[in-house]
Amino acid sequence: MSHQEICYMTASELSRRIRARDVSVKEVMEAHLAQIERVNPKVNAIVTLLPELAIEQAAAADEALARGESTAALHGLPIAHKDLFETQGIRTTFGSPIYKDFVPDEDALIVERLKTAGAITIGKTNTPEFGAGAQTFNAVFGETLNPYDTSKTCGGSSGGAAAALACRMLPIADGSDMGGSLRIPGNFCNVVGFRTSHGRVPIWPNLTGWFPITVQGPMARTVQDAALVLSAIAGPDSRSPIAIAEPGGRFARPLERDFTGARIAWGHDLGGLPMDARVTNTINSQRRVFEDLGCVVEDGEPDFTDADEVFKIWRAWRFELAFNGLLKTHRGQLKETIVWNIEEGKKLGGPQIGWAELKQTEIFHRVRKFMDTYEFLILPVNQVPPFDVTQRYVTEIGRVKMETYIDWMKSCYYVTVTGLPAISVPCGFTPEGLPVGVQILGRHQDDFGVLQLAHAFEQATGIWKRIPSIAK
């Protein structure tokens, strides 16, 4: 097989070929390293690369196969970890000049699980400074560009991961999501980003074990591949007080399902948010696909009242807890928006935190009752398509001014507040050729159901197969 044939395979097919010994792990690694060498300079997605270590580990993986040892789910698949995740012995910068030379002495739990499942670490993917803002740039590595138009942003904060997947430099990736950091770059790069249920993928290390809005999850080019990764990283861990007890192996099951009669709510603007017509037109053009799958599709969406303020309170509170120490010692090395978010957190008191807890609970129950009627909710991922990479955040949508650097992300972070599992799956392209994803929400902790519907939609459309020209 040629390098191109290997890199264009899905992770699931590649895994099957490795197990059947149709292709060696070393050949797989060499193909992806060659693709990285050729394409990464055009997008700046992978920011730390360890080719010698990757080849060494690939050889060891081939030797294990030759000995007839049983192989784990991701055996031999190359992966680069988001640069927010600590990696033992490998530089982890968090996109910050403060940590530009930091080398952790342990792996984050998600990295540990991916390694245990047989994935081979080849380096790190780019992220905004401390993951703040859904536009991937930082003072250490610079900007990551959109593979479909390098004048545009790839989104964030898992932007390097999404761009690397789209460019066929990686078959699988990992990421995290507070306000959309798995879904937004998936949306902007024509790949899959899955915001899992709270506790589905336990987080360690974790400063705030019960924090109600941050999750970790998989990224991939196909839904089946995302499920494959989830099967390796999901499952309980004693270090996470909110870990879901269900083992990850459930997500290795086939995703096929008959959706005849399944009721779906078709949302439009989450209660009146300004929307770019290119986004809504692209998503609405695919409504018939869900109908052809047998779904009963009806207009409707739950009441998202107070979701904006709830999210902003939780976010500011977390920023103050995590970064106030750095504000005192390294203020000049923090980007302006992070300083602002920390300062907002310092203004909070008990009544505001208590109000956010009460209102988030109310939102959960409003949405729960809505989802008693509808099994799934369809929404836009973002209110805008990918924008100019030199613009640090969107300041206006349809002549509506954005008040903060995150306001343009409301269509994602309103969903965050509900606590529901949500996936971004490729849906189409704007007239300019920019990717647009669709956001599929499921019922409480029904991660598997979300994957099933996303898989059915993906199989019916095949939009994920459109490869950016710079990757060919």
Salt bridges, closest charged atoms under 4 A:
GLU13 OE2 - ARG16 NH2 2.88
GLU13 OE2 - ARG17 NE 2.74
GLU69 OE2 - ARG67 NE 2.71
ASP83 OD1 - LYS124 NZ 3.27
ASP101 OD2 - LYS100 NZ 3.00
ASP107 OD2 - LYS115 NZ 2.94
GLU112 OE2 - ARG239 NH2 3.83
GLU143 OE2 - ARG392 NH1 2.88
ASP174 OD2 - HIS81 ND1 2.71
ASP177 OD1 - ARG183 NH2 2.96
ASP177 OD1 - ARG195 NH1 2.94
ASP237 OD1 - ARG239 NE 2.90
GLU246 OE1 - ARG200 NH1 2.75
GLU246 OE2 - ARG250 NH1 3.09
GLU256 OE2 - HIS455 NE2 2.93
ASP276 OD2 - ARG278 NH2 2.79
GLU291 OE2 - ARG287 NE 3.73
GLU298 OE1 - ARG263 NH2 2.72
ASP299 OD1 - HIS268 NE2 3.25
ASP299 OD1 - ARG287 NH1 2.63
ASP303 OD2 - ARG366 NE 3.69
ASP306 OD2 - LYS359 NZ 3.88
ASP308 OD2 - LYS312 NZ 3.32
ASP308 OD2 - LYS410 NZ 3.86
GLU343 OE2 - ARG331 NH1 3.16
GLU343 OE1 - LYS346 NZ 3.90
GLU344 OE2 - LYS347 NZ 2.79
GLU362 OE1 - LYS359 NZ 3.34
GLU375 OE2 - ARG257 NH1 2.90
GLU396 OE1 - LYS401 NZ 2.98
ASP407 OD1 - LYS312 NZ 2.96
ASP407 OD2 - LYS410 NZ 3.44
GLU432 OE2 - ARG278 NH1 3.28
ASP447 OD1 - ARG200 NH2 3.14
